[in-house]
């Protein structure tokens, strides 16, 4: 957690000096990905273990929702500030991104693992990986939850194409930063109130169904006002992600919590990465809106599968 933001900072350093150089831009994305993997599973495990230490693990979804709320609140500020800096000079916005990452690394250095309640035998790192894989394979609940997380992770990649959609419907460039701020605000709101829906069992298949319908409308009837519908879709999905992550953490029983979460994150991200070339082919064949209506149909079908296995969420 200390190293992750520093590695991500190297991404922006590469972009600052890139000047359109494809290889430096690619190297920047590599640093971004490595930084993300360092955080994969670490955040959630540290939070859950500390809540368990104080007997408050049932509040995990509530606290995680607040974490996501502040993250998206920060993104809202960054969108507005970044658009102003980019209007002056895009490279200024890029290099200013290094500052908060450096600060977060310093803050992370003050964090500590929750003390272990019981002593365990020494386990080497590869041993933790074996434990993680075995736990995932043996738990039908975890397999279903990770499958749901995978599907929503793939549809979460859609936001990488949002700006192309904005351009397709002729949204003025100056409004991109404003819409990005609204996007962050919508996600912050959904994350903050996610825990209030934890006992509403029907939302686990209703949200994917409604989101699928909205995505189909966004793609099939492209228009500038459909950006509002995109925001509504994000408002629905943001609490869903919190609730699924909470159920995953509650379902993990081993002492290698961070490793289990990281292994799952690795598998989900690896498979999810394949969605980008697929989305690219869809956009090339049907235009950018084609990505949205296709994903909408898939998500609608996926909601029926969740309904079929809904007992996992009870």
C-alpha positions as CSV (number, residue, x, y, z in Angstrom):
1,X,0.0,0.0,0.0
2,X,3.0,2.3,0.5
3,X,4.6,1.3,-2.9
4,X,1.4,1.2,-5.0
5,X,0.9,5.0,-5.2
6,X,4.6,5.6,-5.9
7,X,4.5,3.1,-8.8
8,X,1.3,4.8,-10.1
9,X,3.1,8.1,-9.9
10,X,5.7,6.8,-12.4
11,X,2.7,6.4,-14.8
12,X,2.2,10.2,-14.9
13,X,5.9,10.9,-15.1
14,X,6.0,8.7,-18.3
15,X,3.0,10.5,-19.7
16,X,4.5,13.9,-18.9
17,X,7.6,13.1,-21.1
18,X,5.7,11.1,-23.7
19,X,4.9,13.9,-26.1
20,X,2.8,11.4,-28.1
21,X,5.3,8.6,-27.9
22,X,3.3,5.4,-28.0
23,X,5.9,3.4,-26.0
24,X,6.1,5.8,-23.2
25,X,2.3,6.0,-23.0
26,X,2.2,2.2,-22.9
27,X,4.9,2.1,-20.2
28,X,2.8,4.5,-18.2
29,X,-0.1,2.2,-18.4
30,X,2.1,-0.7,-17.3
31,X,3.2,1.3,-14.1
32,X,-0.5,2.1,-13.5
33,X,-1.4,-1.6,-13.7
34,X,1.4,-2.7,-11.4
35,X,0.4,-0.1,-8.9
36,X,-3.2,-1.3,-9.0
37,X,-2.2,-5.0,-8.4
38,X,-0.3,-3.9,-5.3
39,X,-3.5,-2.6,-3.9
40,X,-5.7,-5.5,-5.2
41,X,-7.1,-7.3,-2.1
42,X,-4.9,-5.3,0.3
43,X,-7.4,-2.5,1.0
44,X,-10.4,-4.8,1.5
45,X,-8.5,-7.3,3.7
46,X,-6.9,-4.7,5.9
47,X,-10.3,-3.0,6.4
48,X,-12.1,-6.3,7.1
49,X,-9.5,-7.7,9.5
50,X,-9.5,-4.5,11.5
51,X,-13.3,-4.4,11.7
52,X,-13.2,-8.0,12.9
53,X,-10.6,-7.1,15.5
54,X,-13.1,-4.6,17.0
55,X,-16.1,-6.9,16.6
56,X,-17.6,-4.7,13.8
57,X,-17.2,-6.9,10.7
58,X,-21.0,-6.7,10.0
59,X,-20.4,-3.0,9.3
60,X,-18.0,-3.8,6.5
61,X,-20.3,-2.7,3.6
62,X,-21.2,0.5,5.4
63,X,-17.5,1.4,6.0
64,X,-16.4,0.3,2.5
65,X,-19.2,2.4,1.1
66,X,-17.8,5.5,3.0
67,X,-14.4,4.7,1.6
68,X,-15.8,4.6,-1.9
69,X,-17.8,7.8,-1.2
70,X,-14.6,9.7,-0.3
71,X,-12.7,8.3,-3.2
72,X,-15.4,9.4,-5.7
73,X,-15.7,12.8,-3.9
74,X,-11.9,13.2,-4.5
75,X,-12.4,12.3,-8.1
76,X,-15.2,14.9,-8.4
77,X,-12.7,17.6,-7.2
78,X,-10.0,16.2,-9.5
79,X,-12.3,16.3,-12.5
80,X,-13.2,20.0,-12.0
81,X,-9.6,21.0,-11.1
82,X,-8.1,18.8,-13.8
83,X,-10.3,20.3,-16.5
84,X,-9.3,23.8,-15.4
85,X,-5.6,22.8,-15.4
86,X,-5.9,21.0,-18.8
87,X,-7.5,24.1,-20.3
88,X,-4.4,26.0,-19.3
89,X,-2.0,23.2,-20.2
90,X,-2.7,19.4,-20.3
91,X,0.8,18.5,-19.1
92,X,0.2,20.6,-16.0
93,X,-2.8,18.3,-15.1
94,X,-0.7,15.2,-15.7
95,X,2.2,16.2,-13.5
96,X,0.0,17.6,-10.7
97,X,-1.4,14.0,-10.4
98,X,1.9,12.9,-8.8
99,X,1.3,15.1,-5.7
100,X,-1.8,13.3,-4.2
101,X,-0.1,9.9,-4.9
102,X,3.0,10.9,-3.0
103,X,0.9,12.1,-0.1
104,X,-1.1,8.9,0.0
105,X,2.1,6.8,0.1
106,X,3.2,8.7,3.2
107,X,-0.2,8.2,4.9
108,X,-0.1,4.5,4.1
109,X,3.2,4.1,5.9
110,X,1.4,4.7,9.2
111,X,-1.0,1.8,8.7
112,X,-0.5,-1.5,10.5
113,X,-1.9,-5.0,10.2
114,X,-4.5,-6.0,12.7
115,X,-2.9,-8.2,15.4
116,X,-3.5,-11.9,14.9
117,X,-5.9,-13.5,17.3
118,X,-4.2,-16.9,17.2
119,X,-0.7,-18.0,16.2
120,X,-0.2,-19.9,13.0
121,X,2.5,-22.0,11.5
122,X,4.9,-20.3,9.1
123,X,3.6,-20.3,5.5
124,X,5.6,-19.3,2.5
125,X,4.1,-17.0,-0.1
126,X,3.4,-19.7,-2.7
127,X,1.7,-21.6,0.1
128,X,-0.7,-18.7,0.5
129,X,-1.5,-18.8,-3.2
130,X,-2.3,-22.6,-3.0
131,X,-4.5,-21.9,0.0
132,X,-6.3,-19.2,-1.9
133,X,-6.9,-21.3,-5.0
134,X,-8.1,-24.2,-2.9
135,X,-10.6,-22.1,-1.0
136,X,-12.0,-20.5,-4.2
137,X,-12.4,-24.0,-5.8
138,X,-14.1,-25.6,-2.8
139,X,-16.6,-22.8,-2.2
140,X,-19.6,-22.7,-4.5
141,X,-20.7,-19.4,-2.8
142,X,-17.3,-17.8,-3.6
143,X,-17.4,-19.1,-7.2
144,X,-20.8,-17.6,-7.8
145,X,-19.9,-14.3,-6.1
146,X,-16.6,-14.0,-8.1
147,X,-18.6,-14.8,-11.3
148,X,-20.9,-11.9,-10.5
149,X,-18.0,-9.7,-9.7
150,X,-16.4,-10.7,-13.0
151,X,-19.4,-9.9,-15.1
152,X,-19.9,-6.5,-13.5
153,X,-16.1,-5.9,-13.8
154,X,-16.5,-6.4,-17.5
155,X,-19.4,-4.0,-17.8
156,X,-17.5,-1.6,-15.5
157,X,-15.0,-1.3,-18.4
158,X,-17.7,0.5,-20.3
159,X,-16.8,3.8,-18.7
160,X,-13.6,3.7,-20.7
161,X,-15.8,4.3,-23.8
162,X,-18.0,7.0,-22.3
163,X,-16.0,9.9,-23.7
164,X,-16.3,8.4,-27.2
165,X,-20.0,8.2,-26.6
166,X,-20.0,11.9,-25.5
167,X,-18.1,12.8,-28.7
168,X,-20.6,10.7,-30.8
169,X,-23.6,12.6,-29.5
170,X,-21.7,15.9,-29.9
171,X,-21.3,16.9,-26.3
172,X,-19.1,20.0,-26.2
173,X,-15.5,19.3,-25.1
174,X,-15.7,21.9,-22.2
175,X,-18.6,19.8,-20.7
176,X,-16.5,16.6,-20.5
177,X,-15.0,17.5,-17.2
178,X,-18.4,18.6,-15.8
179,X,-20.0,15.3,-16.8
180,X,-17.0,13.4,-15.3
181,X,-17.6,15.3,-12.0
182,X,-21.3,14.3,-12.1
183,X,-20.2,10.7,-12.8
184,X,-18.0,10.7,-9.7
185,X,-20.7,12.3,-7.6
186,X,-23.3,9.7,-8.7
187,X,-20.9,6.9,-7.8
188,X,-20.1,8.5,-4.4
189,X,-23.8,8.8,-3.6
190,X,-24.5,5.1,-4.6
191,X,-21.5,3.9,-2.6
192,X,-22.4,5.9,0.6
193,X,-25.9,4.4,0.8
194,X,-25.0,0.9,-0.4
195,X,-25.2,-0.7,3.1
196,X,-28.9,0.3,3.4
197,X,-29.8,-2.2,0.7
198,X,-27.8,-5.2,2.1
199,X,-30.9,-7.0,3.3
200,X,-32.9,-6.3,0.1
201,X,-32.3,-9.6,-1.5
202,X,-34.2,-8.8,-4.7
203,X,-31.7,-6.1,-5.8
204,X,-29.1,-8.7,-6.7
205,X,-31.1,-9.5,-9.8
206,X,-33.3,-6.4,-10.2
207,X,-30.3,-4.0,-10.5
208,X,-28.6,-6.0,-13.3
209,X,-32.0,-6.2,-15.1
210,X,-32.7,-2.5,-14.9
211,X,-29.1,-1.6,-15.8
212,X,-29.3,-3.9,-18.8
213,X,-32.5,-2.1,-20.0
214,X,-30.9,1.3,-19.5
215,X,-27.7,0.3,-21.4
216,X,-29.8,-1.0,-24.3
217,X,-31.7,2.3,-24.5
218,X,-28.4,4.2,-24.3
219,X,-27.0,2.3,-27.3
220,X,-30.1,1.9,-29.4
221,X,-31.3,5.5,-29.1
222,X,-28.0,7.5,-28.9
223,X,-28.6,11.2,-28.1
224,X,-27.0,13.8,-25.9
225,X,-29.8,13.6,-23.3
226,X,-29.0,9.9,-22.9
227,X,-26.0,10.9,-20.9
228,X,-28.5,11.4,-18.1
229,X,-29.5,7.7,-18.5
230,X,-25.8,6.7,-18.3
231,X,-25.5,8.5,-15.0
232,X,-28.7,6.7,-13.7
233,X,-27.1,3.4,-14.7
234,X,-23.9,4.2,-12.7
235,X,-26.1,5.2,-9.7
236,X,-27.7,1.7,-9.8
237,X,-24.5,-0.2,-10.2
238,X,-22.2,1.6,-7.7
239,X,-24.0,0.2,-4.5
240,X,-24.1,-3.3,-6.2
241,X,-20.3,-3.5,-6.3
242,X,-20.0,-2.7,-2.6
243,X,-22.6,-5.3,-1.6
244,X,-20.9,-8.0,-3.7
245,X,-17.5,-7.2,-2.3
246,X,-19.0,-7.4,1.2
247,X,-20.5,-10.8,0.6
248,X,-17.1,-12.0,-0.8
249,X,-15.3,-10.9,2.3
250,X,-17.8,-12.6,4.6
251,X,-17.6,-15.8,2.6
252,X,-13.8,-16.0,2.9
253,X,-12.8,-18.2,5.9
254,X,-9.0,-18.6,5.6
255,X,-6.3,-16.6,7.2
256,X,-4.9,-15.6,3.9
257,X,-7.7,-13.1,3.2
258,X,-5.7,-10.6,1.2
259,X,-4.3,-13.4,-1.0
260,X,-7.7,-14.9,-1.7
261,X,-9.0,-11.5,-2.7
262,X,-5.9,-10.8,-4.8
263,X,-6.0,-14.1,-6.6
264,X,-9.7,-13.5,-7.4
265,X,-8.9,-10.0,-8.5
266,X,-6.1,-11.3,-10.8
267,X,-8.4,-13.8,-12.4
268,X,-11.3,-11.2,-12.8
269,X,-9.0,-8.5,-14.2
270,X,-7.2,-11.0,-16.6
271,X,-10.5,-12.2,-18.1
272,X,-12.0,-8.7,-17.9
273,X,-9.1,-7.4,-20.0
274,X,-10.4,-9.4,-23.0
275,X,-13.5,-7.2,-23.0
276,X,-11.6,-4.3,-24.4
277,X,-10.7,-5.8,-27.8
278,X,-14.3,-7.2,-28.0
279,X,-15.7,-3.7,-27.3
280,X,-13.4,-2.3,-29.9
281,X,-14.6,-4.8,-32.5
282,X,-18.2,-4.0,-31.6
283,X,-17.6,-0.3,-32.0
284,X,-15.8,-0.9,-35.3
285,X,-18.8,-2.9,-36.6
286,X,-21.8,-1.1,-35.1
287,X,-20.4,2.2,-33.9
288,X,-19.7,3.3,-30.3
289,X,-23.4,3.0,-29.3
290,X,-23.3,-0.7,-30.4
291,X,-21.1,-1.5,-27.3
292,X,-23.9,-0.3,-25.0
293,X,-26.9,-2.0,-26.5
294,X,-24.9,-5.3,-26.9
295,X,-23.8,-5.1,-23.2
296,X,-27.4,-4.2,-22.2
297,X,-28.7,-7.4,-23.7
298,X,-26.0,-9.5,-22.1
299,X,-26.6,-7.9,-18.7
300,X,-30.3,-8.5,-19.0
301,X,-29.7,-12.2,-19.7
302,X,-27.2,-12.3,-16.8
303,X,-29.8,-11.0,-14.4
304,X,-31.9,-14.2,-15.1
305,X,-28.9,-16.3,-14.2
306,X,-28.5,-14.4,-10.9
307,X,-32.2,-15.0,-10.2
308,X,-31.7,-18.7,-10.7
309,X,-28.8,-18.8,-8.2
310,X,-30.3,-16.2,-5.9
311,X,-30.1,-18.4,-2.8
312,X,-26.3,-17.7,-2.7
313,X,-27.1,-14.1,-1.7
314,X,-29.4,-15.0,1.2
